[in-house]
Amino acid sequence: MDEIISRLRKGRASTAGLAAMTTVRYAKEGHVAYVTLNRPEVLNAMDERMHEDLALVWDEVEADDDVWVAVLAGAGHRAFSVGQDLTELADRIAQDTAVASTFGSRGKPGWPRLTERFDLAKPVVAKVRGYALGGGFELALACDIIIADEDATFALPEARVGLVAGAGGVFRLTRQLPWKAAMGHLLTGRSLSARRAYELGLVNEIVAADDLDTCVDEWVADILRCAPLAVRATKEAASRSAAMSLEAAFATRYPWEERRMHSRDAREGPTAFAEKREPRWEAR
């Protein structure tokens, strides 16, 4: 809990630094935060600077009470992200400055990365155009909803270059796909088409590239029609109870649910329904 509080304070204190970012674009429109990986010249490969910039962004998203949902995308039309910048890694290997690494980002630039922000209760929608490979796919897997264009391609090819999907791909893919399907992709690095990802339930919707923005906007609008505290309580309860028995899940106390059940919004919803009007959410 102390780590979470520290990150939230850091997020508000670092807001001015958002404008200086070069590898990530951040914009807020109403209650929506738009996060764009911004290295299109290298298919949005993630270098250490991008991870540092993303840490600022996610701190801000967590700390800003006015942000109710975030949309994560990649700049350009070719890729969401092709994952780790292997050229940068190769340079560190050549200079003998690379250190052995395994699962997780602790001790690395940008920790905790989105893939390890297990307490982030605000929903994140991935807008995937083109390639989502390696760490890029792992980012999408860490999101709550994935909307992809019909030409999107997903893969975890780490084993082909002597690595593992250490940002959660090994763990999340086996939870989000049938076991044999997940292992088939993890052990071979084979790609997964948008259509196949949709058939397996990994992607919520696929559309033509020209319709991708509109489709994401529609999903975001539907989220915003819901009470923000109810959305956060639902995400928290679903995530935390995933490995619990039903009996344990019912018996567990969830902080966001504690806030929701005593909130003004919990009274506003039924009141608005009875008065036949749209509810006015406050997130309080």
C-alpha positions in Angstrom: 0.0 0.0 0.0 2.9 2.4 0.8 4.3 1.8 -2.7 0.9 2.7 -4.3 0.6 5.9 -2.2 4.1 6.9 -3.1 3.4 6.4 -6.8 0.2 8.4 -6.7 2.0 11.3 -5.1 4.9 11.1 -7.6 2.4 11.1 -10.4 0.8 14.4 -9.5 4.3 15.9 -8.8 5.5 14.8 -12.3 2.7 16.2 -14.4 4.9 19.0 -15.7 7.2 16.3 -17.1 4.5 14.9 -19.4 4.9 17.8 -21.8 8.6 17.0 -22.2 8.1 13.4 -23.3 9.4 12.4 -26.7 8.6 8.7 -26.9 5.0 8.8 -25.6 2.2 11.2 -26.3 -0.3 11.9 -23.5 -3.6 13.8 -23.9 -6.7 14.0 -21.8 -10.1 14.7 -23.3 -12.9 14.9 -20.7 -12.6 11.8 -18.6 -10.5 9.9 -21.1 -6.7 9.6 -21.1 -5.1 8.9 -24.5 -1.7 7.3 -24.3 0.2 6.8 -27.6 3.5 5.0 -28.0 5.4 7.4 -30.2 8.4 5.8 -32.0 6.7 5.0 -35.3 10.0 5.0 -37.2 11.0 1.8 -35.3 7.4 0.4 -35.1 7.0 1.8 -31.6 9.8 -0.5 -30.2 10.2 0.2 -26.5 13.5 1.5 -25.4 14.5 2.5 -21.8 13.4 6.1 -22.3 9.9 5.0 -23.4 9.5 2.9 -20.3 10.5 5.9 -18.2 8.0 8.1 -20.0 5.3 5.5 -19.6 5.9 5.3 -15.9 5.1 9.1 -15.7 1.9 8.5 -17.7 0.6 5.6 -15.7 1.4 7.5 -12.4 -0.7 10.4 -13.8 -3.6 8.1 -14.9 -3.7 6.5 -11.4 -3.5 9.8 -9.6 -5.9 12.0 -11.6 -9.4 11.5 -10.2 -10.8 13.1 -13.4 -9.5 10.2 -15.5 -12.1 7.4 -15.7 -10.7 5.3 -18.6 -7.5 5.2 -20.7 -6.9 4.3 -24.3 -3.5 2.9 -25.3 -2.4 3.0 -28.9 0.7 3.1 -31.1 1.6 6.0 -33.4 1.5 5.4 -37.2 -0.4 2.8 -39.1 2.1 -0.1 -39.1 2.3 -1.2 -35.5 0.9 -1.0 -32.0 4.4 -2.0 -30.8 6.9 -4.6 -31.8 8.1 -4.9 -28.2 11.6 -4.4 -26.7 14.1 -2.4 -28.8 16.5 -5.2 -29.5 18.9 -2.8 -31.2 19.3 -1.0 -27.9 19.7 -4.3 -26.0 22.3 -5.5 -28.5 24.2 -2.2 -28.0 24.2 -2.8 -24.2 25.4 -6.4 -24.8 28.2 -5.1 -27.0 29.2 -2.6 -24.3 29.0 -5.2 -21.6 26.4 -3.1 -19.7 23.5 -5.5 -20.1 22.5 -7.3 -17.0 20.8 -10.7 -16.8 17.0 -10.2 -16.5 14.0 -12.4 -15.9 10.3 -11.9 -15.2 9.1 -8.5 -14.2 10.5 -5.0 -14.4 11.6 -4.4 -10.8 14.9 -2.6 -10.9 14.5 -1.6 -14.5 13.6 1.8 -16.0 9.9 2.6 -15.7 9.0 0.1 -12.9 6.3 -0.7 -12.2 5.3 -1.0 -15.8 1.6 -1.4 -16.9 2.2 -5.2 -17.0 2.8 -5.1 -13.2 0.3 -2.4 -12.1 -1.9 -5.0 -10.6 -3.8 -2.4 -8.5 -4.7 -0.1 -11.4 -8.5 -0.2 -11.1 -9.2 2.2 -14.0 -10.0 0.4 -17.2 -7.5 0.5 -20.1 -8.6 -0.1 -23.7 -5.9 -1.2 -26.2 -6.4 0.1 -29.7 -4.2 -2.3 -31.8 -3.3 -1.4 -35.4 -0.8 -3.6 -37.2 1.9 -5.5 -35.2 1.6 -6.2 -31.5 4.7 -8.3 -30.9 6.7 -9.3 -27.8 6.4 -6.6 -25.2 3.8 -4.9 -27.4 1.6 -7.9 -27.2 2.2 -8.1 -23.5 1.0 -4.5 -23.1 -2.2 -5.4 -24.9 -2.6 -8.5 -22.7 -2.4 -6.2 -19.6 -5.3 -4.1 -20.9 -8.9 -4.9 -20.1 -10.3 -4.6 -23.6 -8.6 -5.1 -26.9 -10.0 -3.6 -30.1 -8.0 -4.4 -33.2 -8.0 -3.7 -36.9 -8.5 -6.8 -39.2 -4.9 -6.8 -40.2 -3.5 -6.8 -36.7 -0.9 -9.5 -35.9 -0.1 -10.7 -32.4 3.0 -12.8 -31.4 5.4 -13.6 -28.6 8.5 -14.5 -30.5 10.9 -14.1 -27.6 12.1 -17.7 -27.6 13.3 -17.2 -31.2 15.9 -14.7 -29.9 16.9 -16.5 -26.7 14.5 -14.6 -24.4 11.2 -15.2 -22.6 8.0 -13.2 -22.5 9.1 -11.8 -19.2 6.6 -8.9 -19.0 3.8 -11.3 -18.3 3.2 -12.9 -21.7 4.0 -16.4 -20.3 1.6 -15.9 -17.5 -1.2 -13.9 -19.1 -1.5 -15.8 -22.4 -2.0 -19.1 -20.7 -4.8 -17.5 -18.6 -6.5 -15.7 -21.5 -6.3 -18.5 -24.1 -7.0 -22.2 -23.9 -3.8 -23.9 -22.6 -2.8 -25.8 -25.8 -3.4 -22.7 -28.0 -1.3 -20.5 -25.7 1.5 -23.0 -25.4 1.5 -23.5 -29.2 2.3 -19.8 -29.6 4.7 -19.5 -26.7 6.8 -22.4 -27.7 7.1 -21.6 -31.4 6.8 -17.8 -31.6 4.1 -18.3 -34.2 1.9 -15.3 -34.9 -1.8 -15.0 -34.2 -4.1 -13.2 -36.6 -6.7 -10.7 -35.5 -9.4 -13.1 -36.7 -8.0 -16.0 -34.8 -7.5 -13.9 -31.7 -11.1 -12.9 -31.8 -12.3 -16.4 -32.3 -10.3 -17.4 -29.2 -11.8 -14.6 -27.2 -8.6 -12.7 -26.8 -9.8 -9.7 -28.8 -13.1 -8.0 -28.1 -13.8 -6.7 -31.6 -12.1 -6.5 -34.9 -12.9 -3.9 -37.6 -11.5 -2.4 -40.7 -8.6 0.0 -40.1 -10.7 3.0 -41.2 -13.3 2.1 -38.5 -10.9 1.5 -35.7 -11.1 4.9 -34.1 -14.9 5.0 -34.2 -15.1 1.5 -32.7 -12.8 2.4 -29.8 -14.8 5.6 -29.2 -18.0 3.6 -29.0 -16.5 1.2 -26.4 -15.1 4.2 -24.4 -18.5 5.9 -24.5 -20.2 2.7 -23.2 -17.7 2.6 -20.3 -18.3 6.3 -19.5 -22.1 5.6 -19.3 -21.3 3.4 -16.3 -20.6 4.7 -12.8 -16.8 5.1 -12.6 -16.6 3.7 -9.1 -18.7 0.7 -10.1 -16.3 0.1 -13.1 -13.3 0.2 -10.8 -14.9 -2.0 -8.2 -15.9 -4.5 -10.9 -12.3 -4.6 -12.4 -10.7 -4.9 -9.0 -13.0 -7.7 -7.9 -12.7 -9.7 -11.1 -8.9 -9.4 -11.1 -8.3 -10.2 -7.5 -10.8 -13.1 -7.4 -9.6 -14.8 -10.6 -7.6 -17.5 -8.7 -10.0 -17.7 -5.7 -12.7 -20.2 -5.0 -16.2 -18.7 -5.2 -16.5 -18.9 -1.4 -13.3 -17.0 -0.9 -14.2 -14.4 -3.6 -17.5 -13.7 -1.8 -15.8 -13.4 1.6 -13.0 -11.0 0.4 -13.2 -7.3 1.0 -12.4 -5.1 -2.0 -11.3 -1.5 -1.4 -12.9 0.0 -4.5 -16.1 -1.8 -3.7 -16.0 -0.3 -0.2 -15.8 3.1 -1.8 -18.5 2.4 -4.3 -21.1 1.0 -1.9 -20.9 4.2 0.3 -20.6 6.7 -2.6 -23.0 9.3 -3.8 -23.0 7.6 -7.2 -24.4 4.4 -5.6 -27.5 6.6 -4.7 -27.5 8.6 -7.9 -27.9 5.6 -10.2 -31.2 4.3 -8.8 -32.5 7.8 -8.2 -31.8 8.7 -11.9 -33.5 5.5 -13.0 -36.6 6.3 -10.9 -36.7 9.9 -12.2 -36.3 8.7 -15.8 -33.2 10.8 -16.5 -29.5 10.1 -17.3 -27.4 9.8 -14.1 -24.8 12.4 -13.3 -21.7 10.5 -12.1 -19.2 12.2 -9.8 -16.9 9.3 -9.0 -17.6 10.1 -5.4 
